[in-house]
Amino acid sequence: MREVFQQELQEVQERLVEIASLVARSIEKAVQAFNGSDVALAEEVISDDNEIDRAAVELDELAITILARQQPVARDLRIVVSTLRISASLERMGDMSTHIAQLARYRFPDKVIPKSVRPTFADMGRLDVAIANKLVELLRTENLALAEDIRNEDDAIDALHLTVFEKVLGEKWKGETVDTVDATLASRYHERFADHAVSIAKKVQYLATGDWVPESA
Amino acid sequence: MREVFQQELQEVQERLVEIASLVARSIEKAVQAFNGSDVALAEEVISDDNEIDRAAVELDELAITILARQQPVARDLRIVVSTLRISASLERMGDMSTHIAQLARYRFPDKVIPKSVRPTFADMGRLDVAIANKLVELLRTENLALAEDIRNEDDAIDALHLTVFEKVLGEKWKGETVDTVDATLASRYHERFADHAVSIAKKVQYLATGDWVPESA
């Protein structure tokens, strides 16, 4: 029984890593589709999101089955509860990739956003991809130094998010209304993607140390 | 032991209702602050959000303690797992109220958005408040007819969300860039608030029937 349980916990962790890998691939493609106005790639991100959703639901079912059958306590219980929280955040990260891809698709064949903010979005996209890849490693290794990296990269994204608004609201902004809408939404989606990663990093920290870091901290 | 457990489950439910009531008050004030450019009320919403965050964290702690000590199964387990999910969504609804209030504060003493979209936002706000109040009742009574109402009102909000974009991107739009940014963000926050309510309604349905409705459905 005990051995089965350890195998199940192992499987939970592997599935989290798997879903995080799907999310990393989806943000990578979404960023490329957004920056390069690649509508085929955007469609791929949108249709692949089902896979992330399904994997998250299946993992939740597994976690609930473990709670019912194994009645874990202490660290084992923390793993299972954290799994439920982390899978919800991963699912939302997949949604953010999808929203970014949708912006690319709506405006095709035009570029989504005017030249003046493209470098800022390229930076945000690069950081989101880096964060997603680090998240996969963090879930695989529980190396908390990666949690720290993710928080720092999130700070950098927040700064870029402000830059977008400064540019859009600045005197030199030549964008049309549709550009303003797209830049506002795109910036928000890039920023939220990173927020969810930070939220997961906190949960991994809780898992590793037992110290609960509230969502709002 | 059994009796203690039933009392604890009762307390979990009462606390969910309590947090939902705080959220209902916060969206009511946020909508009023936003539509009436009331900066004092906006400040109140922003500072009161701590209370929602704290209550959600405390409820999570209680739920995890129950999992560890009572090792619930079947419906009892569903209640505790759903509590963790619902408290996360309520916490996010409080964040959406705060974001709406922040928009009112940033632009003070100007009105947040131009005349042409004010009636649309008044409608969205009214629906968000109605949804929040129904959510309190749904959590209190588990009357699934309210879940249906919430879904219908969410559909109405989604339609208004599209109306905002049609207006903003229409030929008659006279707003400045800052108005476009505000309308885009405000519409997104109003719409997300309702999404979270729908997501909670699904969880209550799961609780009542045992049928899991995936997040993405």
Contacts between the chains, C-beta under 8 A, distances in Angstrom:
chain1	res1	chain2	res2	distance
A	49	B	216	7.7
A	50	B	216	7.3
A	53	B	214	6.4
A	53	B	215	6.7
A	53	B	216	3.9
A	54	B	214	7.8
A	56	B	215	7.3
A	57	B	212	7.3
A	57	B	214	4.6
A	57	B	215	7.2
A	57	B	216	8.0
A	61	B	212	7.3
A	64	B	77	7.0
A	64	B	78	7.9
A	64	B	81	5.8
A	67	B	67	6.7
A	67	B	77	5.9
A	67	B	81	6.9
A	68	B	73	5.0
A	68	B	74	7.4
A	68	B	77	5.4
A	71	B	71	3.9
A	71	B	73	7.9
A	73	B	68	5.0
A	73	B	71	7.9
A	74	B	68	7.4
A	77	B	64	7.0
A	77	B	67	5.9
A	77	B	68	5.4
A	78	B	64	7.9
A	81	B	64	5.8
A	81	B	67	6.9
A	81	B	84	6.8
A	84	B	81	6.8
A	84	B	84	6.3
A	84	B	85	7.2
A	85	B	84	7.2
A	85	B	88	7.0
A	88	B	85	7.1
A	88	B	88	6.8
A	88	B	215	7.5
A	91	B	215	5.9
A	91	B	216	7.5
A	165	B	181	6.9
A	168	B	177	6.1
A	168	B	181	6.3
A	169	B	177	5.9
A	169	B	178	5.7
A	169	B	181	6.9
A	173	B	177	6.1
A	175	B	177	7.7
A	177	B	168	6.1
A	177	B	169	6.0
A	177	B	173	6.1
A	177	B	175	7.7
A	177	B	177	8.0
A	177	B	180	5.3
A	178	B	169	5.7
A	180	B	177	5.3
A	180	B	180	4.3
A	180	B	181	6.2
A	180	B	184	7.5
A	181	B	165	6.9
A	181	B	168	6.3
A	181	B	169	6.9
A	181	B	180	6.1
A	181	B	184	5.0
A	184	B	180	7.5
A	184	B	181	5.0
A	184	B	184	4.5
A	184	B	185	6.3
A	185	B	184	6.3
A	185	B	188	7.1
A	188	B	185	7.1
A	188	B	188	6.9
A	212	B	57	7.3
A	212	B	60	8.0
A	212	B	61	7.3
A	214	B	53	6.4
A	214	B	54	7.8
A	214	B	57	4.6
A	215	B	53	6.7
A	215	B	56	7.3
A	215	B	57	7.3
A	215	B	88	7.5
A	215	B	91	5.9
A	216	B	49	7.7
A	216	B	50	7.3
A	216	B	53	4.0
A	216	B	91	7.5
